[in-house]
């Protein structure tokens, strides 16, 4: 469903608003001082799965708006900026490892977009 499918509707609302809202959600979640659930190893697994999911959705939404290389670059830069942001949040850390995990989500989102948006 490329942007032209949304005939009669503003691309600002149908394409860009979901991206901005999703990026804002990621930012808000990154602002929470501690997301530990106390579930031990499962806590780590669930948080990393959340990273992958967040960025898969972001990449998918970005791909609806722009070409794949631009969507990948924008999602990756947002992941980097998100980890930088977390380095200023008490109880959080900005980690390059998390950018790598986010990148897995980006690839998944772009592959999904390629299949769905044909």
C-alpha positions as CSV (number, residue, x, y, z in Angstrom):
1,X,0.0,0.0,0.0
2,X,2.1,2.8,-1.2
3,X,1.1,6.4,-0.3
4,X,-0.8,6.8,-3.6
5,X,-3.3,4.2,-2.4
6,X,-4.6,6.7,0.1
7,X,-6.3,8.8,-2.6
8,X,-8.2,11.8,-1.3
9,X,-6.4,11.8,2.1
10,X,-3.5,13.9,3.1
11,X,-0.2,12.0,3.1
12,X,0.6,14.0,6.2
13,X,-2.2,12.1,8.1
14,X,-2.0,8.7,6.4
15,X,1.8,8.3,6.1
16,X,3.7,10.7,8.3
17,X,1.5,11.0,11.3
18,X,1.8,7.3,12.2
19,X,5.6,7.6,11.9
20,X,5.7,10.6,14.2
21,X,3.3,8.9,16.7
22,X,5.4,5.7,16.7
23,X,8.6,7.6,17.1
24,X,7.1,9.5,20.0
25,X,6.0,6.3,21.7
26,X,9.6,4.9,21.4
27,X,10.9,8.2,22.9
28,X,8.4,8.0,25.7
29,X,9.3,4.4,26.5
30,X,12.9,5.3,26.5
31,X,12.2,8.1,29.0
32,X,11.0,5.6,31.7
33,X,13.8,5.3,34.3
34,X,13.5,1.5,34.7
35,X,11.6,-1.1,32.8
36,X,12.8,-4.1,34.8
37,X,9.9,-6.5,35.6
38,X,11.8,-8.7,38.0
39,X,11.4,-11.7,35.8
40,X,15.2,-12.4,35.6
41,X,16.3,-13.8,32.3
42,X,12.8,-13.4,30.8
43,X,12.9,-9.7,31.6
44,X,16.0,-9.4,29.4
45,X,14.5,-11.5,26.6
46,X,11.2,-9.5,26.7
47,X,13.0,-6.1,26.6
48,X,15.1,-7.2,23.6
49,X,12.1,-8.5,21.8
50,X,10.4,-5.2,22.4
51,X,13.4,-3.4,20.8
52,X,13.1,-5.6,17.7
53,X,9.3,-5.1,17.5
54,X,9.5,-1.3,18.0
55,X,12.0,-0.9,15.2
56,X,10.4,-3.4,12.9
57,X,7.2,-1.3,13.1
58,X,9.1,2.0,12.7
59,X,11.0,0.7,9.6
60,X,7.7,-0.6,8.1
61,X,6.1,2.8,8.6
62,X,9.1,4.6,7.2
63,X,9.2,2.3,4.2
64,X,5.6,3.3,3.4
65,X,6.8,6.9,3.1
66,X,10.2,6.7,1.5
67,X,12.4,4.3,-0.5
68,X,14.1,1.4,1.3
69,X,17.6,3.0,1.7
70,X,16.1,6.1,3.2
71,X,13.8,4.2,5.5
72,X,16.7,2.0,6.7
73,X,18.9,5.0,7.3
74,X,16.2,7.0,9.1
75,X,15.3,4.1,11.4
76,X,19.0,3.4,12.1
77,X,19.7,7.0,12.9
78,X,16.6,7.1,15.2
79,X,17.9,4.0,17.0
80,X,21.2,5.7,17.6
81,X,19.5,8.9,18.8
82,X,17.3,6.8,21.1
83,X,20.3,5.1,22.7
84,X,21.9,8.5,23.1
85,X,18.7,9.8,24.7
86,X,18.7,6.8,27.1
87,X,22.2,7.7,28.3
88,X,20.7,10.8,30.0
89,X,17.8,8.9,31.6
90,X,18.4,7.9,35.2
91,X,18.5,4.1,35.5
92,X,19.0,3.6,31.7
93,X,22.1,3.2,29.5
94,X,22.7,3.9,25.9
95,X,24.3,0.7,24.4
96,X,25.6,0.0,20.9
97,X,24.4,-3.5,21.4
98,X,20.8,-2.2,21.6
99,X,21.3,-0.4,18.3
100,X,22.4,-3.7,16.8
101,X,19.3,-5.4,18.2
102,X,17.2,-2.5,16.8
103,X,18.8,-3.0,13.5
104,X,17.6,-6.6,13.4
105,X,14.1,-5.2,13.9
106,X,14.7,-2.7,11.1
107,X,15.6,-5.5,8.7
108,X,12.5,-7.5,9.7
109,X,10.3,-4.4,9.2
110,X,11.8,-3.7,5.7
111,X,11.4,-7.3,4.6
112,X,7.8,-7.2,5.8
113,X,7.2,-4.0,4.0
114,X,8.6,-5.4,0.8
115,X,6.2,-8.3,1.0
116,X,3.1,-6.3,2.0
117,X,3.6,-3.1,0.0
118,X,4.0,-4.8,-3.4
